[in-house]
């Protein structure tokens, strides 16, 4: 029986639509291929945080630094090879991003449960959410279905991740380039309610900037010498002075009190357009939590590899 042109057009449209929908991320992507994924990842993340509270912040940061460099594709996890230099030695990452061994452990557990099914990029997305929840923050439904990149970009990591000395304008531009609004910027910066930073990241702020609380300056200068190049470079300080291991809205209260650790943090509350949003989050943790969760979902949508693009790595550190 011959097909009519109209019937063919309908069929073609259906094929096109099915191809489009299959390339979309979905919260139920692994419902059949790996039903135990959620519990497997959360158990491993919980164990890692039980061993070291700081690891929650480290896993969250890995996801951010992955997504801002050519999308959420697991490229930050790749070691250097003879054909490309990975992103681990980029200036924003070297001696800074951590947690790779934990990701390896999660991947091993997931592979044991569901061999060859789950990407490293998706593991990062789930681990970031679980870290926030375990440390007291909000939850959200993680969209899944990302595939892993087969390469990495040192140059993109150096240029796309905003440094700690960024101005508000530079921060807003960096986020805008990724499809994220200034509102998303302020909400996602709240990730700095957990974790620590090295002296090299905040030295200029506590010695050169004037918009810093004097007592806070004194506290931070006590373990971060003005001279660079010594052992003090690696001295750590909590990004949130009040509750460094708890995910809450104290980060914003710190900014209002001029106690932001990084220059880029305090830029969010420095007489500019984002002051009111910072004040709002400082007054309402529920408002911050809702916006943070929404912004994390939005960030997770940055340029994922789907369909036949990329691969499902067997080892997160190297391509198959």
GIBEL-V640916 format. One record per helix or strand of 2 or more residues. SS is the DSSP state (A for helix, B for strand). FROM is the first residue (numbers start at 1). TO is the last residue. If there is no record, write none. Layout:
ss:SS from:FROM to:TO
ss:SS from:FROM to:TO
//
This chain:
ss:A from:5 to:22
ss:A from:37 to:51
ss:A from:55 to:67
ss:A from:75 to:77
ss:A from:100 to:113
ss:A from:120 to:134
ss:B from:147 to:148
ss:A from:154 to:160
ss:A from:168 to:176
ss:A from:182 to:193
ss:B from:196 to:198
ss:A from:199 to:208
ss:A from:214 to:221
ss:A from:231 to:234
ss:B from:236 to:238
ss:A from:250 to:256
ss:A from:263 to:266
ss:A from:275 to:283
ss:A from:285 to:299
//
